[in-house]
Amino acid sequence: MEHTLYQSYVNILKEELVPAMGCTEPIAVAYAAAIARDTLGALPERVELTVSGNIVKNVKSVVVPNTGGLKGIAASAAAGIVAGNAKKELEVIADVTPEQITQISDYLNHTEFTISESQSGCIFDIGIRIIAGEHTSYTRISGYHTNVIRIEKDGKVLVDKEDESTTENHATDRNLLTVEQIVAFAEAANLDDVRDILKRQIDYNTAIAEEGLEHAYGAQIGRILLRSYGNTVHNRAKAMAAAGSDARMNGCELPVVINSGSGNQGITASLPVIVYAKELQVSEEMLYRALIIANLVTIHLKTGIGRLSAYCGATSAGCGAGAGITYLYGGRYREIAHTIVNAIAINSGVICDGAKASCAAKIASSVEAGLLGMQMYLHGTQFYDGEGIVTKGVENTIRNVGTLAREGMRETDQEIIHMMIQKI
């Protein structure tokens, strides 16, 4: 594999597989609030938030960790203001003390918060202005979770990158990804280049899944799957991924390693592969190479879709998991490509109606689609060109998914947001 392309693939994994605590949209709000508080240098008396509809959708119903069970945009901002450490970015509220949890609740109850919808047209947009006496500060995050494009204090601009606000300006171009090159990279990779981030993904995501199975979080989808359908590897793969989401969506304070800006997608892409690797007793090297495939396929699918849309991101991660498990069974490019296309045909169109307890059930469904997509090809069947959104070639089918999610489901997204905003 050509060196520059090889290094780009390494960089993509390093940029995407980062730790986060809690659902990433509330955490992004907390991160923006922590920056604003640091800039102001005082506890604000008034907080004004302007957020895009998709932020409302993904923050409204999920428990913010380390807040004593609080939900919503104002709670996320309060946590960042009172107890956030902006230097930790997506782990901004990881070190909250018990005393600070009480302070967050008190501050939320005694401070004026106003929330309005952004008119910028950017799908991912968070603006927070905080006021203390005659002093103000303002922070704006746009495009993706840690993309701070503007910081002001008392009207003086300290950071200004607003021309870049409508694009995901990662250091490395995700359009370099193709399924064929992903498999080639996984086969050729010097694992020392990615070992640490993959080991962290295994450790963090396994720990939160085990927590979700041990305790009654949310709708307890992971526990219900095991109780209802037994301990087969097929069911365990779904249950572990669902249990990680059960815990994460409902206030668990353990971190996860995310994928494409999403903890649920990081959980979905990785845990089924980890479960199958253990069952098949493959080597650590084989597991890591399968995780490379699962993660990069997920990122590849999400690149065309975008960070936030009406298309459930777990669907893409389920395809990634299916691809990684196919590799564990000896499949390579041809088998993996057909697994992806089959899985896309099964589950595309599942809507994203925000982060909440039911995400765990959607994750289970997405893993099922990935596994069925693999089994179809192993048994000599597949979906063909012209059947729905499936077209000839895995890359063309992936492009169709991106167009469907980004363009075709735009009005669906707006209607979902409208329904949810009515209930705020």
N, C-alpha and C positions, 0 to 999 in steps of 0.2 A: 504493500500500500504506500502511495506517495507520501513523503514525510509531512508536507504542509497539511494535507488532508487528514492524516493520522493525528497530528497535533490538534487540529480543529475539533476532532471528535473527542479527544481527551478533554479539551477545554469546555466543550458543551456539557459533558458530564459534571465537571467541576463547578460550572456556573449554575447548573440546574439542581444537583443533588445536595442541597444545603439543609441544615436543620431549622425547624420552626416549631414554635410552641403554640398550639391552638389553631383554629381555622385561620387561614392566612389573610383573609380580607379584614376581619376585626383586628388582627394583629397589625396590619398595615395602617389602619386608623390609629391604633395605639402608638405606632412608630411615628407617624406624622405628629401626633399630639405631644409625644416626648421631645421631638425636635423643637416644636413650637415653645414648649415650656423651657427648655434649655436656652433658647434664643431670648425669650422674654426675661428669664432670670427671676421670676416670681410666680406665685400661685395665682392664676387668673380668677377674676370675679365673674367673667362672662365668656362663654365659648360659642363660637359660630362655626358650624360645619356645613360645607357644600359638597355633596357627593353625587356621583352618577347613579342611575337607577340600578345598575348591576351591583354596585356596592351595597345599596339598600337590600337588594335581594339576598346577598350572601352574608349579611351581617345580622339581619333582623331576628333570626330564629335560633342562632347558635349560641351556646354558653361560652362566655369569655373566661379562659382559665385564670385562676388566682384572683377571682373577684367574689367568691362566695356564691356563685351561681347566677351572676348577672348576665343579661343578654342585651344586645343592641348597640347602635352606633354611639349613643351618649356614654354608655358604660365602657365601651372600648376606649373612647377618648379620655374618660375620667381615669381609667387605669394607667394610660400612658402619661397623663399629666401628673398624677399623684405618685406613681411608683415606677415609671418607665426608665429604662436605661437605653437611650437611643443608640449607643455604641454597639449594642447587641442586635440591632436590626430586627429580624423576625423572631428573635428570642427576647424582645424588648421587655416583656413582663415575666420573664422566667424566674426572677429572684425576688418576687414580692414576699414580704414578711406577713405573718398573721396580723400584726398591728396595722400594716398598710391596707390589708383587705377591708378592715373596718373603716379606715380613712377614705378609701375609694367610695364606699357606700355613702358615708356621711357627705363627702364632697359632691357626689351626684345628686343627693337630696337637697343640698343647700346652694347650688350654683345654677345660674341660668344657662341652659343649653338651647340653642336654636339649630334646626336641621332643615336644609333646603336642597332641592335637586339641582345638580349642575346642569348648565345649559351649554357646556363646551362642545358637546358632541362626542367626547372621548368616552369610550365604554368603561375604562378604569380611571377614575378621577376622584381624588380626595383633596379637599381644601379645608384648612382649619385656621381660623383667626381667633386669637385669645387676647383678652383685655384685662389689664390690672391698672386701675387708676387712669392716668393719662397715657399709659404705655401699651403698645400692642405688638404682637408678632404674628406672622402668617407663614404657613408651610403648605406646599402643594406637592402631592405625589401623583404621577400620571403615567399611564402606559403599562406599568407593572409595579409590583409590590414595594420595591425599594428604590424606585426611580424618582428621586427628589429633584423636582425641576425648578422650584422657587422657594426662597426663604427671604422674609423681610423682617425688619425690626423698626418700629416707629416710622414706617414709610420708606426706610432706606433698604434698597435691594442688596442682599448679601449673596444670593445664588440666583442665577437666571439661566435656565435651559429650556424655556417655554417653547421654542421652535421645534423641540424634539418630542413634544408631549404626546403626539398621536401615534407614535411608533414604539415598538419594543426594541430599544437600542442596546441589545446585548453585545458584548465584545465579539462574539463569534456568530457567524451567519448560520442560522438553522436550515436554510435552504440547501446547504451542502449535503443534507441527509438524504439517503435513499436506502431502501431495504437491502438491496444487494451489497452496498458499501457498508451498511451496519453489520451485516453478517461477516463480511470480510474483515472488518475492524475487530469484531469480537474474537475471531479466530486468530488474528495476528497480534493482538494487544499484548504488550508487556504489562502484566498485571500489577507490577510495582507502580505503574503510572496511575492506577485507579483503585488500588487495593484499599487504601484508607477510607475513601468515600463510600465504597461498597460495603466494607466491614461496618462502618457507622450506620448505613442504611439497614443492614441485617439486624444489628443490635437494637437500634432505636425502634424500628417498626415491629420487630418481634416482641419487644417489651410492652409496647402499647396494646398490641393484639392480645397478649396474655392477660394484661390488665382488664381488657374488655370482656374476656371470657370468665375471669374470676369474679367480677363485680357487676352489679345491675345498672349499667349505663343505658340511658335512652330507651329505645324500643327493644334492646337486647337481641338484635337480629343474629349475631354470631352464636349466642348461647342457644337460641331457638333452633337454628340450623343443626347444631350438634345433637340436641335433644330429640329432634324430629326425624332426622335422616341418617343418623349413625356416624361412625367414625372412619368411613372410607377416606382415602386420600383426596378424592374428588370433592367430597363434602367438607373436609378439613380445610382445603384450599379456599373455599368460599367463606367458611366460618371465620377463619383467622383474619382475612381481609375485612369482612364485615365487622368483626369485633374491634379491630383497630379503629374503624370509623365510629362505632358505637361509643367508644371511650372519648375519642377526639372531639366529636360533635357535642358532647355533653359534659364538658368541663374538665376532662382529665388533664393533669398538669405535666404529663410526660411529653417530651418533644418527639417529633417525627422527622424523617428525611423526606423532603417534598420532591415532586417532579412537576415541571411545567407550572410552577407557582402554587401547587396544590398538594396538601398533605394527603387528602383522600386518593389522589392519583398516584402519589408516591407509595402509599400503602397497597393500592390495587395492583400496581405494576410489579411490586417486589414480593409480597407475602406468599401468593400462590406458587411462585417459582421456588421460594425457600422451602415451602412445605413439600413440594414434589421432589426437590433435590434430596431432602432428608429421606423420603420414602424410597427413592431409587438408589440411595446410598452412593451417589456420585461424589467425585472428588471436590475439594474446595475450589480448585481451578475451574472445573466444569460449572459449578454454581456461579462463580463470578462471571464467566463468559456468558452464561444464560441471562444473568442480571444486566449485563451490558446491553444485550439484545432487547430485553424487556423495557429497559429505561429509554433507550434511544428510539425504539419503535413508538413508544408513547409520546416522546418529544416530537418526533417526525409528524405524527398524526395531529398533534395539538398546534403545530406551527401554522398550518393552514386555517385552523379553526379560530385561533386567538385565545388569549388568556381567559376571557369571560364571554359566554354566549348562552343561547337557549339550548345548546346541545350539551348533554351531560358528559363531562370530562372523564368520568369513570369508564365510559364506553371505550374511549381510546386506550385507557390504561388496561382494560380487560383484554383488548387486542394485543397489547404489549406483553401481558402476562402469558397469553396463549402462545405468542411467538417464542418467549423464553422457555416455556415448558416443552414446546416442540423441539427446541434445540437439545434439551435434556434427553429426549427420546431418540436423538440421532438425526433429527431433521436439519437440513441446511437451507440454502436460499429458496429453492423451489417449494419445499414443504412449508417453510415459514411464510412465504408470500401467499400461498393458498390459505393457510390458517388465518392470516390477517384479513384477506378478502371475504372469507366465509363469515368471520366474526363481525366484520363491518355490516354485511348483509343482514345478519340476525338482529342486531341491537341498535343500529343507527336510528335516530329519531326520538330516543328517550330524552325527555326535556330536563333541563336544569331549572328548578324552581327554588334555588337557594340552598345554602348550607343548613343542615338540620338533621334530625334523627333518621329520617327516611333515606338519607344518602347511603347508609349501611346496606339497605335492601337493594338499592340500585347497584351498588358495588357487587353484591352477590350475583345479581343478574348479569352483570358485565363479565365477571369471571366465568360464569356458566357459558356465556356466548363464546369467550375465548377458548374454553376447553372443548365445546362442541365443534367449533371451527376446526380445531386440530383433529378431533376424532373423525369428522367427516372426511378429511383428506386421507387420514390413515386407513379408512375403510373404502377408499376409492370413489368418493363422491365429492362434489363441489358445486358452488353456484357459478353461473356462466355469464359472459358478456351479454348485456342486453336485459338481464333480469334485474329490474329496478335500477338502483344506482350503481350496480356492479358493471364495470366496463373492462375491456381487455387490458390487462397489465395492472399490477398492484399499485404502481405509482399513479396511474390514471384514476383508479378507484379512490385512492387516498385524496387526490385533487378534488374529485367529486364530493367527498365528505366535507372538505374544507369549504367548498362553494355552498353546499347545502347549509352548513352551520353558520357561515359568516354572512351569506346573502339571503338564502331561502328562509332562514328562521329568524330574520331580523324583526319582522312584525310579531312573530310568536314571542320573542324576547320582550318586546314592548308591552304586549298584552299581559304577560306574566308579571312584569314589574308593576303595571297598573293595578292588577289585582292585589298585589302585596302592599303597595303604597296605600291603598284604600284602607288597609287594616292596621296601619301604624297608629 
